[in-house]
Amino acid sequence: MLLDGKRVLVTGVLNDASIAFSVARRAQAEGAEVVLSSFGRVMRLTERTAKRLPVEPTIVELDVANPDDLAALSERVGGRLDGVLHAIGFAPESCLGGGFLDAPWEDVAVALQVSAYSLKSLAVAALPLMERGGSIVGLDFDNRVAWPAYDWMGVAKSAFESVSRYLAKELGPKGVRVNLVAAGPIRTLAAKSIPGFEAFEDVWAQRAPLGWDIKNAEPVAAACVALLSDLFPATTGEMLHVDGGYHAVGA
């Protein structure tokens, strides 16, 4: 099994449609001990969903915008970590759906902190538990081009991609790899909250050479688990596309 004996922290599990849920389930199937994180009002959603995993995991409190939670993470998780999945993103309503020119800085700052800077925050918080090295994997939506309706979340994703490269540079000497999985659109709870998301759904399956199922997160989960494993010991700072090949073709 790919993750036999490994311990992995998985963020972002809200319900069983979450990509993070598929990653947690696949990680357990590959032998990992999984720890989930959640916070605030969504904690109850995470607790309910955790019961649907093959092995019900421990859940720790973590708001990546809360310095106290970040400082307490290593104590709350305890033991060691071999891998971390960053599946966190949020933008206020003004930052999505066509209001790019109108979104105020206060809202943009929230989007950038939660959706980009948090990768650094989470990595630093988890680092004391990764003395033997390991792998940090972030869920991404490739933002090398401008997308309809994605607006400031798109900008945050571009920053997220840059943060991952700088983290790869900084953490490589400590034996920690940092990579992203750029997924095609999956119909998650978060995706449904994006105005105009159906525009992605309609075109993706038509243009992706391998086709694309917006309801199936398993291909994305498989890639995340592979990167969390020891199969890619010399790969870091990489963005792996799992999108049916959409990124590789033009109109």
C-alpha positions as CSV (number, residue, x, y, z in Angstrom):
1,M,0.0,0.0,0.0
2,L,1.3,3.4,-1.0
3,L,0.8,5.1,2.4
4,D,1.4,2.2,4.7
5,G,2.5,3.5,8.1
6,K,2.2,7.1,7.2
7,R,0.2,9.8,9.0
8,V,-1.6,12.5,7.0
9,L,-3.4,15.7,7.9
10,V,-6.3,16.4,5.6
11,T,-8.0,19.8,5.6
12,G,-11.2,20.9,3.9
13,V,-13.5,18.0,4.4
14,L,-17.1,19.4,4.5
15,N,-19.2,16.6,3.0
16,D,-18.7,13.5,1.0
17,A,-18.6,15.5,-2.3
18,S,-15.5,17.3,-1.1
19,I,-12.3,16.4,-3.0
20,A,-10.6,16.3,0.4
21,F,-13.1,13.6,1.5
22,S,-12.1,11.4,-1.5
23,V,-8.4,12.0,-0.7
24,A,-9.0,11.0,3.0
25,R,-10.8,7.9,1.9
26,R,-8.2,6.9,-0.7
27,A,-5.4,7.6,1.8
28,Q,-7.0,5.3,4.4
29,A,-7.4,2.6,1.7
30,E,-3.6,2.9,1.0
31,G,-2.8,2.4,4.7
32,A,-2.5,5.9,6.1
33,E,-3.7,7.1,9.5
34,V,-5.7,10.2,8.6
35,V,-6.3,13.3,10.8
36,L,-8.9,15.8,9.7
37,S,-9.1,19.5,10.6
38,S,-12.1,21.8,10.7
39,F,-13.3,24.8,12.8
40,G,-16.3,26.9,13.8
41,R,-19.7,26.3,12.3
42,V,-18.5,23.8,9.7
43,M,-17.0,21.5,12.4
44,R,-20.3,19.7,12.7
45,L,-20.4,19.0,8.9
46,T,-16.9,17.6,9.2
47,E,-17.8,15.4,12.2
48,R,-20.8,14.0,10.3
49,T,-18.9,13.3,7.2
50,A,-16.0,11.8,9.0
51,K,-18.3,8.9,10.1
52,R,-18.6,7.9,6.4
53,L,-14.9,7.1,6.1
54,P,-13.8,3.5,6.5
55,V,-12.0,4.5,9.8
56,E,-13.4,7.4,11.7
57,P,-10.5,9.9,12.1
58,T,-9.5,12.3,14.8
59,I,-10.6,15.9,14.0
60,V,-8.6,18.9,15.3
61,E,-9.6,22.5,15.4
62,L,-7.8,24.6,12.8
63,D,-8.7,28.0,11.4
64,V,-5.8,28.9,9.1
65,A,-6.5,32.6,9.7
66,N,-6.2,32.2,13.4
67,P,-2.7,32.5,14.8
68,D,-3.6,30.7,18.0
69,D,-4.9,27.7,16.1
70,L,-1.8,27.6,13.9
71,A,0.5,27.8,17.0
72,A,-1.4,25.0,18.7
73,L,-1.6,22.7,15.6
74,S,1.4,20.5,16.4
75,E,0.2,19.9,20.0
76,R,-3.3,19.1,18.8
77,V,-2.2,16.7,16.1
78,G,0.6,15.2,18.2
79,G,3.0,12.5,17.1
80,R,4.4,13.0,13.7
81,L,3.1,13.9,10.2
82,D,4.3,12.4,6.9
83,G,1.9,14.4,4.7
84,V,-0.5,17.3,4.6
85,L,-3.3,18.1,2.2
86,H,-4.2,21.7,1.8
87,A,-7.8,21.9,0.5
88,I,-8.7,25.4,1.8
89,G,-10.1,28.3,-0.1
90,F,-12.5,31.1,0.5
91,A,-13.4,34.5,-1.1
92,P,-16.1,36.9,0.0
93,E,-19.1,37.2,-2.3
94,S,-17.8,40.5,-3.8
95,C,-14.7,38.7,-5.1
96,L,-16.6,36.3,-7.4
97,G,-19.2,36.4,-10.2
98,G,-18.1,39.3,-12.3
99,G,-17.4,42.1,-9.8
100,F,-13.6,42.1,-10.3
101,L,-13.4,45.9,-10.7
102,D,-15.6,46.6,-7.7
103,A,-14.3,44.2,-5.0
104,P,-12.9,46.2,-2.1
105,W,-9.4,45.5,-0.7
106,E,-10.8,44.3,2.6
107,D,-12.5,41.4,0.8
108,V,-9.6,40.7,-1.5
109,A,-7.3,40.5,1.5
110,V,-9.5,37.8,3.0
111,A,-9.4,35.8,-0.2
112,L,-5.6,36.1,-0.4
113,Q,-5.0,35.2,3.2
114,V,-7.3,32.2,3.3
115,S,-6.7,30.9,-0.2
116,A,-3.0,31.6,-0.7
117,Y,-1.1,32.7,2.3
118,S,-2.6,29.9,4.3
119,L,-0.4,27.4,2.4
120,K,2.6,28.9,4.0
121,S,0.8,29.2,7.4
122,L,-0.2,25.6,7.4
123,A,3.2,24.4,6.2
124,V,5.0,26.3,9.0
125,A,2.5,25.0,11.6
126,A,2.9,21.4,10.5
127,L,6.7,21.5,10.1
128,P,7.6,20.6,13.7
129,L,5.8,17.2,13.1
130,M,7.6,16.6,9.9
131,E,11.2,16.2,11.2
132,R,11.6,13.1,9.0
133,G,10.5,15.0,5.9
134,G,7.3,14.4,4.0
135,S,5.0,15.8,1.4
136,I,2.6,18.8,1.3
137,V,0.0,18.7,-1.4
138,G,-2.3,21.6,-2.3
139,L,-5.5,21.4,-4.3
140,D,-5.4,24.0,-7.1
141,F,-7.4,25.3,-10.1
142,D,-4.8,26.2,-12.7
143,N,-4.9,30.0,-13.1
144,R,-2.4,30.8,-15.8
145,V,-5.3,32.3,-17.7
146,A,-8.3,34.4,-16.6
147,W,-11.5,32.5,-16.1
148,P,-15.1,33.8,-16.3
149,A,-16.6,34.6,-12.9
150,Y,-13.5,33.4,-10.9
151,D,-12.2,37.0,-10.5
152,W,-10.2,37.5,-7.3
153,M,-10.3,33.8,-6.3
154,G,-8.4,33.3,-9.6
155,V,-5.8,35.9,-8.5
156,A,-5.6,34.1,-5.1
157,K,-4.9,30.8,-6.9
158,S,-2.1,32.4,-8.9
159,A,-0.6,33.6,-5.6
160,F,-1.2,30.1,-4.2
161,E,0.8,28.6,-7.1
162,S,3.7,31.0,-6.5
163,V,3.6,30.3,-2.7
164,S,4.0,26.6,-3.4
165,R,7.1,27.2,-5.5
166,Y,8.8,29.4,-2.8
167,L,7.8,26.8,-0.1
168,A,9.4,24.1,-2.3
169,K,12.6,26.1,-2.3
170,E,12.5,26.8,1.5
171,L,11.4,23.3,2.7
172,G,13.4,21.1,0.2
173,P,16.5,21.2,2.5
174,K,14.3,19.9,5.3
175,G,13.2,16.9,3.2
176,V,9.7,18.3,2.6
177,R,8.2,18.3,-0.9
178,V,5.5,20.8,-1.9
179,N,3.4,20.1,-4.9
180,L,-0.1,21.1,-6.3
181,V,-2.8,19.1,-8.1
182,A,-4.6,21.3,-10.6
183,A,-8.0,19.6,-10.8
184,G,-10.7,20.1,-13.4
185,P,-14.0,21.4,-12.1
186,I,-15.7,19.1,-9.5
187,R,-19.2,19.8,-8.3
188,T,-18.4,20.4,-4.6
189,L,-20.1,22.5,-2.1
190,A,-17.6,25.3,-2.6
191,A,-17.9,25.1,-6.4
192,K,-21.7,25.5,-6.2
193,S,-21.2,28.8,-4.3
194,I,-19.3,30.3,-7.3
195,P,-21.7,32.3,-9.6
196,G,-21.4,31.1,-13.2
197,F,-19.7,27.8,-12.2
198,E,-21.9,26.0,-14.8
199,A,-19.9,27.7,-17.5
200,F,-16.9,25.5,-16.5
201,E,-19.0,22.4,-16.4
202,D,-20.5,22.8,-19.8
203,V,-17.3,23.2,-21.7
204,W,-14.9,20.9,-19.8
205,A,-16.3,17.6,-20.9
206,Q,-16.5,18.7,-24.5
207,R,-12.9,19.9,-24.7
208,A,-11.0,17.6,-22.4
209,P,-9.3,14.9,-24.6
210,L,-10.0,12.2,-22.0
211,G,-13.4,13.6,-21.1
212,W,-14.4,14.8,-17.6
213,D,-16.9,13.8,-15.0
214,I,-17.7,16.8,-12.7
215,K,-19.1,14.4,-10.1
216,N,-16.1,12.1,-9.8
217,A,-13.2,13.3,-7.6
218,E,-11.4,9.9,-7.6
219,P,-8.9,10.7,-10.3
220,V,-7.9,13.9,-8.3
221,A,-7.7,11.9,-5.1
222,A,-5.5,9.3,-6.7
223,A,-3.0,11.9,-7.8
224,C,-2.9,13.5,-4.4
225,V,-2.3,10.2,-2.7
226,A,0.5,9.4,-5.2
227,L,2.2,12.8,-4.4
228,L,1.8,12.1,-0.6
229,S,3.5,8.8,-1.1
230,D,7.1,8.0,-1.8
231,L,6.5,7.5,-5.5
232,F,7.9,11.0,-6.3
233,P,10.9,11.5,-4.1
234,A,12.6,14.1,-6.3
235,T,9.5,16.1,-7.4
236,T,8.7,19.4,-5.7
237,G,7.4,22.8,-6.8
238,E,5.3,21.0,-9.4
239,M,1.7,21.5,-10.6
240,L,0.2,18.3,-11.7
241,H,-2.8,18.6,-13.9
242,V,-5.7,16.2,-13.4
243,D,-8.2,17.7,-15.7
244,G,-8.8,15.2,-18.5
245,G,-6.1,17.1,-20.6
246,Y,-8.2,20.3,-20.8
247,H,-5.1,22.5,-20.1
248,A,-3.2,21.0,-23.1
249,V,-5.6,21.9,-25.9
250,G,-6.8,25.2,-27.5
251,A,-10.2,26.1,-28.8
